[in-house]
Amino acid sequence: MKTNTGFTLIELSIVLIIISLIVGGIVGGKSLIRSAELQTISSDLARFRTSLNTFQDQYDALPGDMRNAQDYWGVGAYNGDANNRWDDINEIIGSWHQMSLAGTIDESYSGNIPNGKLVAGFNVPKSDLKSGAFTVWYDADEFPGGDYNHIRLGAFNNTAYYSAGIVKAAEAKSIDKKIDDGKSNEGKVVATYSFDSTGTPVFGCISGGNYNLSNTEANCRLRFSVD
């Protein structure tokens, strides 16, 4: 006589517990990876600020904006207009290129602009966050808080200035609180909406001057003062 056997309730419970532990481990692992990625933003920012300040102390000029860069590094360097603003793409590229030429930053960045684009890891620093990059800029009318020289963090879509969102509102607020005052529209850290690949604004990051914590999409960009 053939006897059919199956799993007992205890055996099924054990299997479900094991599956839950595996799933929990995967989710927890992703959370730890994301947390580590976000922590690099603060360390990268501190490093960039030190590089900028060291350069300005040595050359009495803003990298990329300095008028006589070619006197130091030849025709491959870009001579800016010395108005103390990063207000065109050549000065953006020139800032990282000249800091690498001067040795105030460890990485090497090219002064070339392939197809008029900023390229993470090539002519601007790459962020540990997926598709992300740091740039510098001055004219930023879409940001609250007015225009000033700043370091910007965003993600790449198909635009020149990494204008796609890169962090969630809750993540942006956490970064802001660690570095500054936790307010989205003032201080040394400011958040803003992003743009999609067609250049259309993507709102949801901030609402009424506050971080919109109910929005779980990574559509925040951040800018950091250089001081």
PyMOL commands that place a pseudoatom at each C-alpha (Angstrom):
pseudoatom trace, name=CA, resn=MET, resi=1, chain=A, elem=C, hetatm=0, pos=[0.000, 0.000, 0.000]
pseudoatom trace, name=CA, resn=LYS, resi=2, chain=A, elem=C, hetatm=0, pos=[1.423, 3.396, -1.038]
pseudoatom trace, name=CA, resn=THR, resi=3, chain=A, elem=C, hetatm=0, pos=[1.442, 6.083, 1.616]
pseudoatom trace, name=CA, resn=ASN, resi=4, chain=A, elem=C, hetatm=0, pos=[1.347, 9.762, 0.612]
pseudoatom trace, name=CA, resn=THR, resi=5, chain=A, elem=C, hetatm=0, pos=[3.447, 11.974, 2.825]
pseudoatom trace, name=CA, resn=GLY, resi=6, chain=A, elem=C, hetatm=0, pos=[3.609, 15.752, 2.959]
pseudoatom trace, name=CA, resn=PHE, resi=7, chain=A, elem=C, hetatm=0, pos=[4.991, 18.561, 5.023]
pseudoatom trace, name=CA, resn=THR, resi=8, chain=A, elem=C, hetatm=0, pos=[3.763, 18.890, 8.541]
pseudoatom trace, name=CA, resn=LEU, resi=9, chain=A, elem=C, hetatm=0, pos=[2.672, 22.269, 9.901]
pseudoatom trace, name=CA, resn=ILE, resi=10, chain=A, elem=C, hetatm=0, pos=[5.909, 22.505, 11.865]
pseudoatom trace, name=CA, resn=GLU, resi=11, chain=A, elem=C, hetatm=0, pos=[7.984, 21.837, 8.753]
pseudoatom trace, name=CA, resn=LEU, resi=12, chain=A, elem=C, hetatm=0, pos=[6.023, 24.432, 6.764]
pseudoatom trace, name=CA, resn=SER, resi=13, chain=A, elem=C, hetatm=0, pos=[6.496, 26.941, 9.563]
pseudoatom trace, name=CA, resn=ILE, resi=14, chain=A, elem=C, hetatm=0, pos=[10.236, 26.361, 9.546]
pseudoatom trace, name=CA, resn=VAL, resi=15, chain=A, elem=C, hetatm=0, pos=[10.358, 26.866, 5.757]
pseudoatom trace, name=CA, resn=LEU, resi=16, chain=A, elem=C, hetatm=0, pos=[8.393, 30.114, 6.033]
pseudoatom trace, name=CA, resn=ILE, resi=17, chain=A, elem=C, hetatm=0, pos=[10.695, 31.344, 8.791]
pseudoatom trace, name=CA, resn=ILE, resi=18, chain=A, elem=C, hetatm=0, pos=[13.756, 30.605, 6.660]
pseudoatom trace, name=CA, resn=ILE, resi=19, chain=A, elem=C, hetatm=0, pos=[12.235, 32.415, 3.670]
pseudoatom trace, name=CA, resn=SER, resi=20, chain=A, elem=C, hetatm=0, pos=[11.393, 35.407, 5.866]
pseudoatom trace, name=CA, resn=LEU, resi=21, chain=A, elem=C, hetatm=0, pos=[14.955, 35.526, 7.171]
pseudoatom trace, name=CA, resn=ILE, resi=22, chain=A, elem=C, hetatm=0, pos=[16.364, 35.423, 3.643]
pseudoatom trace, name=CA, resn=VAL, resi=23, chain=A, elem=C, hetatm=0, pos=[14.020, 38.182, 2.428]
pseudoatom trace, name=CA, resn=GLY, resi=24, chain=A, elem=C, hetatm=0, pos=[14.742, 40.253, 5.534]
pseudoatom trace, name=CA, resn=GLY, resi=25, chain=A, elem=C, hetatm=0, pos=[18.470, 39.829, 4.977]
pseudoatom trace, name=CA, resn=ILE, resi=26, chain=A, elem=C, hetatm=0, pos=[18.198, 41.025, 1.381]
pseudoatom trace, name=CA, resn=VAL, resi=27, chain=A, elem=C, hetatm=0, pos=[16.113, 44.055, 2.319]
pseudoatom trace, name=CA, resn=GLY, resi=28, chain=A, elem=C, hetatm=0, pos=[18.380, 44.841, 5.261]
pseudoatom trace, name=CA, resn=GLY, resi=29, chain=A, elem=C, hetatm=0, pos=[21.445, 44.488, 3.060]
pseudoatom trace, name=CA, resn=LYS, resi=30, chain=A, elem=C, hetatm=0, pos=[20.038, 46.942, 0.509]
pseudoatom trace, name=CA, resn=SER, resi=31, chain=A, elem=C, hetatm=0, pos=[19.281, 49.390, 3.299]
pseudoatom trace, name=CA, resn=LEU, resi=32, chain=A, elem=C, hetatm=0, pos=[22.835, 49.162, 4.627]
pseudoatom trace, name=CA, resn=ILE, resi=33, chain=A, elem=C, hetatm=0, pos=[24.273, 49.690, 1.130]
pseudoatom trace, name=CA, resn=ARG, resi=34, chain=A, elem=C, hetatm=0, pos=[22.071, 52.737, 0.580]
pseudoatom trace, name=CA, resn=SER, resi=35, chain=A, elem=C, hetatm=0, pos=[23.034, 54.154, 3.976]
pseudoatom trace, name=CA, resn=ALA, resi=36, chain=A, elem=C, hetatm=0, pos=[26.713, 53.747, 3.160]
pseudoatom trace, name=CA, resn=GLU, resi=37, chain=A, elem=C, hetatm=0, pos=[26.221, 55.464, -0.214]
pseudoatom trace, name=CA, resn=LEU, resi=38, chain=A, elem=C, hetatm=0, pos=[24.468, 58.411, 1.420]
pseudoatom trace, name=CA, resn=GLN, resi=39, chain=A, elem=C, hetatm=0, pos=[27.237, 58.786, 3.996]
pseudoatom trace, name=CA, resn=THR, resi=40, chain=A, elem=C, hetatm=0, pos=[29.773, 59.320, 1.222]
pseudoatom trace, name=CA, resn=ILE, resi=41, chain=A, elem=C, hetatm=0, pos=[28.006, 62.550, 0.242]
pseudoatom trace, name=CA, resn=SER, resi=42, chain=A, elem=C, hetatm=0, pos=[29.171, 64.314, 3.402]
pseudoatom trace, name=CA, resn=SER, resi=43, chain=A, elem=C, hetatm=0, pos=[32.733, 63.032, 3.091]
pseudoatom trace, name=CA, resn=ASP, resi=44, chain=A, elem=C, hetatm=0, pos=[32.910, 63.930, -0.612]
pseudoatom trace, name=CA, resn=LEU, resi=45, chain=A, elem=C, hetatm=0, pos=[31.577, 67.392, 0.106]
pseudoatom trace, name=CA, resn=ALA, resi=46, chain=A, elem=C, hetatm=0, pos=[34.148, 68.012, 2.854]
pseudoatom trace, name=CA, resn=ARG, resi=47, chain=A, elem=C, hetatm=0, pos=[36.919, 66.889, 0.517]
pseudoatom trace, name=CA, resn=PHE, resi=48, chain=A, elem=C, hetatm=0, pos=[35.744, 69.145, -2.310]
pseudoatom trace, name=CA, resn=ARG, resi=49, chain=A, elem=C, hetatm=0, pos=[35.460, 72.161, -0.031]
pseudoatom trace, name=CA, resn=THR, resi=50, chain=A, elem=C, hetatm=0, pos=[38.993, 71.583, 1.237]
pseudoatom trace, name=CA, resn=SER, resi=51, chain=A, elem=C, hetatm=0, pos=[40.267, 71.289, -2.347]
pseudoatom trace, name=CA, resn=LEU, resi=52, chain=A, elem=C, hetatm=0, pos=[38.538, 74.511, -3.363]
pseudoatom trace, name=CA, resn=ASN, resi=53, chain=A, elem=C, hetatm=0, pos=[39.799, 76.450, -0.361]
pseudoatom trace, name=CA, resn=THR, resi=54, chain=A, elem=C, hetatm=0, pos=[43.353, 75.178, -0.829]
pseudoatom trace, name=CA, resn=PHE, resi=55, chain=A, elem=C, hetatm=0, pos=[43.297, 76.183, -4.491]
pseudoatom trace, name=CA, resn=GLN, resi=56, chain=A, elem=C, hetatm=0, pos=[42.016, 79.668, -3.700]
pseudoatom trace, name=CA, resn=ASP, resi=57, chain=A, elem=C, hetatm=0, pos=[44.641, 80.134, -0.998]
pseudoatom trace, name=CA, resn=GLN, resi=58, chain=A, elem=C, hetatm=0, pos=[47.427, 79.130, -3.412]
pseudoatom trace, name=CA, resn=TYR, resi=59, chain=A, elem=C, hetatm=0, pos=[46.277, 81.021, -6.527]
pseudoatom trace, name=CA, resn=ASP, resi=60, chain=A, elem=C, hetatm=0, pos=[44.035, 83.741, -5.132]
pseudoatom trace, name=CA, resn=ALA, resi=61, chain=A, elem=C, hetatm=0, pos=[41.391, 82.749, -7.683]
pseudoatom trace, name=CA, resn=LEU, resi=62, chain=A, elem=C, hetatm=0, pos=[38.392, 80.511, -8.115]
pseudoatom trace, name=CA, resn=PRO, resi=63, chain=A, elem=C, hetatm=0, pos=[39.364, 77.360, -10.081]
pseudoatom trace, name=CA, resn=GLY, resi=64, chain=A, elem=C, hetatm=0, pos=[37.829, 77.443, -13.534]
pseudoatom trace, name=CA, resn=ASP, resi=65, chain=A, elem=C, hetatm=0, pos=[37.132, 81.157, -13.219]
pseudoatom trace, name=CA, resn=MET, resi=66, chain=A, elem=C, hetatm=0, pos=[40.763, 82.324, -12.929]
pseudoatom trace, name=CA, resn=ARG, resi=67, chain=A, elem=C, hetatm=0, pos=[41.876, 84.564, -15.761]
pseudoatom trace, name=CA, resn=ASN, resi=68, chain=A, elem=C, hetatm=0, pos=[45.470, 83.316, -16.085]
pseudoatom trace, name=CA, resn=ALA, resi=69, chain=A, elem=C, hetatm=0, pos=[45.156, 79.533, -15.774]
pseudoatom trace, name=CA, resn=GLN, resi=70, chain=A, elem=C, hetatm=0, pos=[47.140, 79.034, -18.999]
pseudoatom trace, name=CA, resn=ASP, resi=71, chain=A, elem=C, hetatm=0, pos=[50.111, 80.838, -17.463]
pseudoatom trace, name=CA, resn=TYR, resi=72, chain=A, elem=C, hetatm=0, pos=[50.372, 77.933, -15.031]
pseudoatom trace, name=CA, resn=TRP, resi=73, chain=A, elem=C, hetatm=0, pos=[49.202, 74.910, -17.048]
pseudoatom trace, name=CA, resn=GLY, resi=74, chain=A, elem=C, hetatm=0, pos=[49.395, 75.833, -20.734]
pseudoatom trace, name=CA, resn=VAL, resi=75, chain=A, elem=C, hetatm=0, pos=[46.770, 76.021, -23.452]
pseudoatom trace, name=CA, resn=GLY, resi=76, chain=A, elem=C, hetatm=0, pos=[44.960, 72.934, -22.166]
pseudoatom trace, name=CA, resn=ALA, resi=77, chain=A, elem=C, hetatm=0, pos=[43.681, 74.954, -19.222]
pseudoatom trace, name=CA, resn=TYR, resi=78, chain=A, elem=C, hetatm=0, pos=[40.690, 77.264, -19.552]
pseudoatom trace, name=CA, resn=ASN, resi=79, chain=A, elem=C, hetatm=0, pos=[41.051, 80.971, -18.820]
pseudoatom trace, name=CA, resn=GLY, resi=80, chain=A, elem=C, hetatm=0, pos=[37.903, 82.188, -17.103]
pseudoatom trace, name=CA, resn=ASP, resi=81, chain=A, elem=C, hetatm=0, pos=[36.533, 85.706, -16.853]
pseudoatom trace, name=CA, resn=ALA, resi=82, chain=A, elem=C, hetatm=0, pos=[37.527, 86.246, -13.198]
pseudoatom trace, name=CA, resn=ASN, resi=83, chain=A, elem=C, hetatm=0, pos=[34.079, 87.439, -12.117]
pseudoatom trace, name=CA, resn=ASN, resi=84, chain=A, elem=C, hetatm=0, pos=[34.159, 85.015, -9.163]
pseudoatom trace, name=CA, resn=ARG, resi=85, chain=A, elem=C, hetatm=0, pos=[31.270, 82.967, -10.551]
pseudoatom trace, name=CA, resn=TRP, resi=86, chain=A, elem=C, hetatm=0, pos=[30.985, 79.548, -12.152]
pseudoatom trace, name=CA, resn=ASP, resi=87, chain=A, elem=C, hetatm=0, pos=[28.602, 80.775, -14.811]
pseudoatom trace, name=CA, resn=ASP, resi=88, chain=A, elem=C, hetatm=0, pos=[29.380, 78.747, -17.944]
pseudoatom trace, name=CA, resn=ILE, resi=89, chain=A, elem=C, hetatm=0, pos=[30.102, 75.125, -18.749]
pseudoatom trace, name=CA, resn=ASN, resi=90, chain=A, elem=C, hetatm=0, pos=[33.791, 75.786, -19.486]
pseudoatom trace, name=CA, resn=GLU, resi=91, chain=A, elem=C, hetatm=0, pos=[34.275, 77.173, -15.987]
pseudoatom trace, name=CA, resn=ILE, resi=92, chain=A, elem=C, hetatm=0, pos=[32.451, 74.179, -14.502]
pseudoatom trace, name=CA, resn=ILE, resi=93, chain=A, elem=C, hetatm=0, pos=[34.773, 71.781, -16.306]
pseudoatom trace, name=CA, resn=GLY, resi=94, chain=A, elem=C, hetatm=0, pos=[37.762, 74.035, -15.690]
pseudoatom trace, name=CA, resn=SER, resi=95, chain=A, elem=C, hetatm=0, pos=[37.234, 74.042, -11.945]
pseudoatom trace, name=CA, resn=TRP, resi=96, chain=A, elem=C, hetatm=0, pos=[37.757, 70.299, -11.527]
pseudoatom trace, name=CA, resn=HIS, resi=97, chain=A, elem=C, hetatm=0, pos=[40.443, 70.189, -14.235]
pseudoatom trace, name=CA, resn=GLN, resi=98, chain=A, elem=C, hetatm=0, pos=[42.480, 72.948, -12.616]
pseudoatom trace, name=CA, resn=MET, resi=99, chain=A, elem=C, hetatm=0, pos=[42.190, 71.482, -9.132]
pseudoatom trace, name=CA, resn=SER, resi=100, chain=A, elem=C, hetatm=0, pos=[43.537, 68.201, -10.499]
pseudoatom trace, name=CA, resn=LEU, resi=101, chain=A, elem=C, hetatm=0, pos=[46.340, 70.028, -12.330]
pseudoatom trace, name=CA, resn=ALA, resi=102, chain=A, elem=C, hetatm=0, pos=[47.212, 71.934, -9.161]
pseudoatom trace, name=CA, resn=GLY, resi=103, chain=A, elem=C, hetatm=0, pos=[47.129, 68.762, -7.075]
pseudoatom trace, name=CA, resn=THR, resi=104, chain=A, elem=C, hetatm=0, pos=[44.587, 70.079, -4.583]
pseudoatom trace, name=CA, resn=ILE, resi=105, chain=A, elem=C, hetatm=0, pos=[42.326, 67.150, -5.436]
pseudoatom trace, name=CA, resn=ASP, resi=106, chain=A, elem=C, hetatm=0, pos=[43.512, 63.563, -5.774]
pseudoatom trace, name=CA, resn=GLU, resi=107, chain=A, elem=C, hetatm=0, pos=[41.459, 62.546, -8.798]
pseudoatom trace, name=CA, resn=SER, resi=108, chain=A, elem=C, hetatm=0, pos=[42.282, 63.511, -12.380]
pseudoatom trace, name=CA, resn=TYR, resi=109, chain=A, elem=C, hetatm=0, pos=[39.605, 65.308, -14.397]
pseudoatom trace, name=CA, resn=SER, resi=110, chain=A, elem=C, hetatm=0, pos=[39.701, 66.245, -18.054]
pseudoatom trace, name=CA, resn=GLY, resi=111, chain=A, elem=C, hetatm=0, pos=[39.162, 69.744, -19.353]
pseudoatom trace, name=CA, resn=ASN, resi=112, chain=A, elem=C, hetatm=0, pos=[37.371, 68.310, -22.393]
pseudoatom trace, name=CA, resn=ILE, resi=113, chain=A, elem=C, hetatm=0, pos=[33.599, 68.414, -22.923]
pseudoatom trace, name=CA, resn=PRO, resi=114, chain=A, elem=C, hetatm=0, pos=[32.545, 65.502, -25.186]
pseudoatom trace, name=CA, resn=ASN, resi=115, chain=A, elem=C, hetatm=0, pos=[29.372, 66.449, -27.071]
pseudoatom trace, name=CA, resn=GLY, resi=116, chain=A, elem=C, hetatm=0, pos=[28.929, 69.403, -24.740]
pseudoatom trace, name=CA, resn=LYS, resi=117, chain=A, elem=C, hetatm=0, pos=[28.188, 67.084, -21.812]
pseudoatom trace, name=CA, resn=LEU, resi=118, chain=A, elem=C, hetatm=0, pos=[29.324, 66.745, -18.255]
pseudoatom trace, name=CA, resn=VAL, resi=119, chain=A, elem=C, hetatm=0, pos=[30.503, 63.159, -17.781]
pseudoatom trace, name=CA, resn=ALA, resi=120, chain=A, elem=C, hetatm=0, pos=[30.739, 61.657, -14.295]
pseudoatom trace, name=CA, resn=GLY, resi=121, chain=A, elem=C, hetatm=0, pos=[34.240, 60.460, -13.500]
pseudoatom trace, name=CA, resn=PHE, resi=122, chain=A, elem=C, hetatm=0, pos=[35.671, 62.090, -16.627]
pseudoatom trace, name=CA, resn=ASN, resi=123, chain=A, elem=C, hetatm=0, pos=[35.273, 65.842, -16.339]
pseudoatom trace, name=CA, resn=VAL, resi=124, chain=A, elem=C, hetatm=0, pos=[33.254, 66.066, -13.102]
pseudoatom trace, name=CA, resn=PRO, resi=125, chain=A, elem=C, hetatm=0, pos=[33.352, 63.901, -9.947]
pseudoatom trace, name=CA, resn=LYS, resi=126, chain=A, elem=C, hetatm=0, pos=[31.202, 60.796, -9.839]
pseudoatom trace, name=CA, resn=SER, resi=127, chain=A, elem=C, hetatm=0, pos=[28.932, 60.156, -6.882]
pseudoatom trace, name=CA, resn=ASP, resi=128, chain=A, elem=C, hetatm=0, pos=[28.579, 56.731, -5.272]
pseudoatom trace, name=CA, resn=LEU, resi=129, chain=A, elem=C, hetatm=0, pos=[24.855, 57.107, -5.827]
pseudoatom trace, name=CA, resn=LYS, resi=130, chain=A, elem=C, hetatm=0, pos=[23.717, 55.554, -9.104]
pseudoatom trace, name=CA, resn=SER, resi=131, chain=A, elem=C, hetatm=0, pos=[24.049, 57.853, -12.150]
pseudoatom trace, name=CA, resn=GLY, resi=132, chain=A, elem=C, hetatm=0, pos=[25.057, 60.692, -9.856]
pseudoatom trace, name=CA, resn=ALA, resi=133, chain=A, elem=C, hetatm=0, pos=[27.661, 63.405, -10.200]
pseudoatom trace, name=CA, resn=PHE, resi=134, chain=A, elem=C, hetatm=0, pos=[28.854, 66.546, -8.469]
pseudoatom trace, name=CA, resn=THR, resi=135, chain=A, elem=C, hetatm=0, pos=[29.160, 69.778, -10.409]
pseudoatom trace, name=CA, resn=VAL, resi=136, chain=A, elem=C, hetatm=0, pos=[29.731, 73.403, -9.515]
pseudoatom trace, name=CA, resn=TRP, resi=137, chain=A, elem=C, hetatm=0, pos=[27.517, 76.270, -10.600]
pseudoatom trace, name=CA, resn=TYR, resi=138, chain=A, elem=C, hetatm=0, pos=[26.405, 79.798, -9.823]
pseudoatom trace, name=CA, resn=ASP, resi=139, chain=A, elem=C, hetatm=0, pos=[23.250, 80.722, -11.708]
pseudoatom trace, name=CA, resn=ALA, resi=140, chain=A, elem=C, hetatm=0, pos=[20.515, 78.563, -10.184]
pseudoatom trace, name=CA, resn=ASP, resi=141, chain=A, elem=C, hetatm=0, pos=[17.199, 80.372, -10.458]
pseudoatom trace, name=CA, resn=GLU, resi=142, chain=A, elem=C, hetatm=0, pos=[15.218, 77.166, -10.025]
pseudoatom trace, name=CA, resn=PHE, resi=143, chain=A, elem=C, hetatm=0, pos=[16.637, 76.767, -6.510]
pseudoatom trace, name=CA, resn=PRO, resi=144, chain=A, elem=C, hetatm=0, pos=[15.284, 78.586, -3.465]
pseudoatom trace, name=CA, resn=GLY, resi=145, chain=A, elem=C, hetatm=0, pos=[17.681, 80.880, -1.689]
pseudoatom trace, name=CA, resn=GLY, resi=146, chain=A, elem=C, hetatm=0, pos=[19.021, 82.916, -4.587]
pseudoatom trace, name=CA, resn=ASP, resi=147, chain=A, elem=C, hetatm=0, pos=[22.155, 82.568, -6.680]
pseudoatom trace, name=CA, resn=TYR, resi=148, chain=A, elem=C, hetatm=0, pos=[25.597, 81.833, -5.277]
pseudoatom trace, name=CA, resn=ASN, resi=149, chain=A, elem=C, hetatm=0, pos=[28.540, 79.558, -6.020]
pseudoatom trace, name=CA, resn=HIS, resi=150, chain=A, elem=C, hetatm=0, pos=[27.718, 76.055, -4.916]
pseudoatom trace, name=CA, resn=ILE, resi=151, chain=A, elem=C, hetatm=0, pos=[28.430, 72.369, -5.394]
pseudoatom trace, name=CA, resn=ARG, resi=152, chain=A, elem=C, hetatm=0, pos=[25.456, 70.573, -6.922]
pseudoatom trace, name=CA, resn=LEU, resi=153, chain=A, elem=C, hetatm=0, pos=[24.516, 66.905, -6.678]
pseudoatom trace, name=CA, resn=GLY, resi=154, chain=A, elem=C, hetatm=0, pos=[22.140, 65.348, -9.183]
pseudoatom trace, name=CA, resn=ALA, resi=155, chain=A, elem=C, hetatm=0, pos=[21.620, 62.341, -11.403]
pseudoatom trace, name=CA, resn=PHE, resi=156, chain=A, elem=C, hetatm=0, pos=[22.128, 62.016, -15.150]
pseudoatom trace, name=CA, resn=ASN, resi=157, chain=A, elem=C, hetatm=0, pos=[19.283, 61.665, -17.632]
pseudoatom trace, name=CA, resn=ASN, resi=158, chain=A, elem=C, hetatm=0, pos=[20.218, 63.116, -21.005]
pseudoatom trace, name=CA, resn=THR, resi=159, chain=A, elem=C, hetatm=0, pos=[20.855, 66.703, -20.022]
pseudoatom trace, name=CA, resn=ALA, resi=160, chain=A, elem=C, hetatm=0, pos=[24.114, 68.558, -19.595]
pseudoatom trace, name=CA, resn=TYR, resi=161, chain=A, elem=C, hetatm=0, pos=[23.889, 69.436, -15.917]
pseudoatom trace, name=CA, resn=TYR, resi=162, chain=A, elem=C, hetatm=0, pos=[22.783, 66.300, -14.027]
pseudoatom trace, name=CA, resn=SER, resi=163, chain=A, elem=C, hetatm=0, pos=[19.332, 67.698, -13.426]
pseudoatom trace, name=CA, resn=ALA, resi=164, chain=A, elem=C, hetatm=0, pos=[17.510, 64.468, -12.568]
pseudoatom trace, name=CA, resn=GLY, resi=165, chain=A, elem=C, hetatm=0, pos=[16.637, 63.665, -8.976]
pseudoatom trace, name=CA, resn=ILE, resi=166, chain=A, elem=C, hetatm=0, pos=[18.997, 61.500, -6.960]
pseudoatom trace, name=CA, resn=VAL, resi=167, chain=A, elem=C, hetatm=0, pos=[17.712, 61.180, -3.380]
pseudoatom trace, name=CA, resn=LYS, resi=168, chain=A, elem=C, hetatm=0, pos=[14.342, 60.852, -1.654]
pseudoatom trace, name=CA, resn=ALA, resi=169, chain=A, elem=C, hetatm=0, pos=[12.978, 63.724, 0.427]
pseudoatom trace, name=CA, resn=ALA, resi=170, chain=A, elem=C, hetatm=0, pos=[13.601, 61.852, 3.692]
pseudoatom trace, name=CA, resn=GLU, resi=171, chain=A, elem=C, hetatm=0, pos=[17.170, 61.115, 2.625]
pseudoatom trace, name=CA, resn=ALA, resi=172, chain=A, elem=C, hetatm=0, pos=[17.715, 64.734, 1.626]
pseudoatom trace, name=CA, resn=LYS, resi=173, chain=A, elem=C, hetatm=0, pos=[16.436, 65.945, 4.981]
pseudoatom trace, name=CA, resn=SER, resi=174, chain=A, elem=C, hetatm=0, pos=[18.729, 63.533, 6.826]
pseudoatom trace, name=CA, resn=ILE, resi=175, chain=A, elem=C, hetatm=0, pos=[21.731, 64.814, 4.860]
pseudoatom trace, name=CA, resn=ASP, resi=176, chain=A, elem=C, hetatm=0, pos=[20.649, 68.410, 5.461]
pseudoatom trace, name=CA, resn=LYS, resi=177, chain=A, elem=C, hetatm=0, pos=[20.299, 67.887, 9.231]
pseudoatom trace, name=CA, resn=LYS, resi=178, chain=A, elem=C, hetatm=0, pos=[23.767, 66.339, 9.485]
pseudoatom trace, name=CA, resn=ILE, resi=179, chain=A, elem=C, hetatm=0, pos=[25.438, 69.151, 7.551]
pseudoatom trace, name=CA, resn=ASP, resi=180, chain=A, elem=C, hetatm=0, pos=[23.177, 72.139, 8.125]
pseudoatom trace, name=CA, resn=ASP, resi=181, chain=A, elem=C, hetatm=0, pos=[19.800, 73.102, 9.587]
pseudoatom trace, name=CA, resn=GLY, resi=182, chain=A, elem=C, hetatm=0, pos=[17.428, 70.515, 8.086]
pseudoatom trace, name=CA, resn=LYS, resi=183, chain=A, elem=C, hetatm=0, pos=[15.478, 73.212, 6.211]
pseudoatom trace, name=CA, resn=SER, resi=184, chain=A, elem=C, hetatm=0, pos=[14.967, 72.604, 2.513]
pseudoatom trace, name=CA, resn=ASN, resi=185, chain=A, elem=C, hetatm=0, pos=[14.990, 76.200, 1.309]
pseudoatom trace, name=CA, resn=GLU, resi=186, chain=A, elem=C, hetatm=0, pos=[17.707, 77.946, 3.303]
pseudoatom trace, name=CA, resn=GLY, resi=187, chain=A, elem=C, hetatm=0, pos=[21.159, 77.529, 4.769]
pseudoatom trace, name=CA, resn=LYS, resi=188, chain=A, elem=C, hetatm=0, pos=[24.203, 75.726, 3.409]
pseudoatom trace, name=CA, resn=VAL, resi=189, chain=A, elem=C, hetatm=0, pos=[22.159, 72.832, 2.022]
pseudoatom trace, name=CA, resn=VAL, resi=190, chain=A, elem=C, hetatm=0, pos=[19.214, 73.541, -0.275]
pseudoatom trace, name=CA, resn=ALA, resi=191, chain=A, elem=C, hetatm=0, pos=[16.947, 71.064, -2.054]
pseudoatom trace, name=CA, resn=THR, resi=192, chain=A, elem=C, hetatm=0, pos=[14.927, 71.503, -5.211]
pseudoatom trace, name=CA, resn=TYR, resi=193, chain=A, elem=C, hetatm=0, pos=[12.783, 69.721, -7.738]
pseudoatom trace, name=CA, resn=SER, resi=194, chain=A, elem=C, hetatm=0, pos=[14.363, 67.823, -10.601]
pseudoatom trace, name=CA, resn=PHE, resi=195, chain=A, elem=C, hetatm=0, pos=[13.827, 67.480, -14.347]
pseudoatom trace, name=CA, resn=ASP, resi=196, chain=A, elem=C, hetatm=0, pos=[13.014, 64.472, -16.499]
pseudoatom trace, name=CA, resn=SER, resi=197, chain=A, elem=C, hetatm=0, pos=[14.750, 63.573, -19.758]
pseudoatom trace, name=CA, resn=THR, resi=198, chain=A, elem=C, hetatm=0, pos=[12.581, 66.016, -21.705]
pseudoatom trace, name=CA, resn=GLY, resi=199, chain=A, elem=C, hetatm=0, pos=[13.428, 68.921, -19.424]
pseudoatom trace, name=CA, resn=THR, resi=200, chain=A, elem=C, hetatm=0, pos=[10.035, 68.892, -17.708]
pseudoatom trace, name=CA, resn=PRO, resi=201, chain=A, elem=C, hetatm=0, pos=[10.105, 69.735, -13.975]
pseudoatom trace, name=CA, resn=VAL, resi=202, chain=A, elem=C, hetatm=0, pos=[9.412, 66.850, -11.601]
pseudoatom trace, name=CA, resn=PHE, resi=203, chain=A, elem=C, hetatm=0, pos=[7.937, 68.152, -8.361]
pseudoatom trace, name=CA, resn=GLY, resi=204, chain=A, elem=C, hetatm=0, pos=[7.435, 66.351, -5.078]
pseudoatom trace, name=CA, resn=CYS, resi=205, chain=A, elem=C, hetatm=0, pos=[10.726, 66.800, -3.246]
pseudoatom trace, name=CA, resn=ILE, resi=206, chain=A, elem=C, hetatm=0, pos=[9.705, 69.913, -1.345]
pseudoatom trace, name=CA, resn=SER, resi=207, chain=A, elem=C, hetatm=0, pos=[6.416, 71.486, -0.376]
pseudoatom trace, name=CA, resn=GLY, resi=208, chain=A, elem=C, hetatm=0, pos=[5.977, 74.931, 1.103]
pseudoatom trace, name=CA, resn=GLY, resi=209, chain=A, elem=C, hetatm=0, pos=[9.621, 75.239, 2.060]
pseudoatom trace, name=CA, resn=ASN, resi=210, chain=A, elem=C, hetatm=0, pos=[9.691, 71.829, 3.761]
pseudoatom trace, name=CA, resn=TYR, resi=211, chain=A, elem=C, hetatm=0, pos=[10.825, 68.394, 2.709]
pseudoatom trace, name=CA, resn=ASN, resi=212, chain=A, elem=C, hetatm=0, pos=[7.836, 66.436, 1.431]
pseudoatom trace, name=CA, resn=LEU, resi=213, chain=A, elem=C, hetatm=0, pos=[8.489, 63.305, 3.480]
pseudoatom trace, name=CA, resn=SER, resi=214, chain=A, elem=C, hetatm=0, pos=[5.426, 61.490, 2.140]
pseudoatom trace, name=CA, resn=ASN, resi=215, chain=A, elem=C, hetatm=0, pos=[7.023, 61.420, -1.323]
pseudoatom trace, name=CA, resn=THR, resi=216, chain=A, elem=C, hetatm=0, pos=[9.100, 58.255, -1.678]
pseudoatom trace, name=CA, resn=GLU, resi=217, chain=A, elem=C, hetatm=0, pos=[10.499, 58.895, -5.164]
pseudoatom trace, name=CA, resn=ALA, resi=218, chain=A, elem=C, hetatm=0, pos=[14.150, 59.852, -5.566]
pseudoatom trace, name=CA, resn=ASN, resi=219, chain=A, elem=C, hetatm=0, pos=[13.406, 63.201, -7.171]
pseudoatom trace, name=CA, resn=CYS, resi=220, chain=A, elem=C, hetatm=0, pos=[15.417, 65.606, -4.992]
pseudoatom trace, name=CA, resn=ARG, resi=221, chain=A, elem=C, hetatm=0, pos=[18.539, 67.398, -6.099]
pseudoatom trace, name=CA, resn=LEU, resi=222, chain=A, elem=C, hetatm=0, pos=[20.804, 69.139, -3.621]
pseudoatom trace, name=CA, resn=ARG, resi=223, chain=A, elem=C, hetatm=0, pos=[23.142, 72.085, -3.666]
pseudoatom trace, name=CA, resn=PHE, resi=224, chain=A, elem=C, hetatm=0, pos=[25.787, 72.837, -1.052]
pseudoatom trace, name=CA, resn=SER, resi=225, chain=A, elem=C, hetatm=0, pos=[27.450, 76.171, -0.426]
pseudoatom trace, name=CA, resn=VAL, resi=226, chain=A, elem=C, hetatm=0, pos=[31.197, 76.107, -0.889]
pseudoatom trace, name=CA, resn=ASP, resi=227, chain=A, elem=C, hetatm=0, pos=[31.894, 77.854, 2.432]
for i in range(1, 227): cmd.bond("trace and resi %d" % i, "trace and resi %d" % (i + 1))
show_as sticks, trace
zoom trace
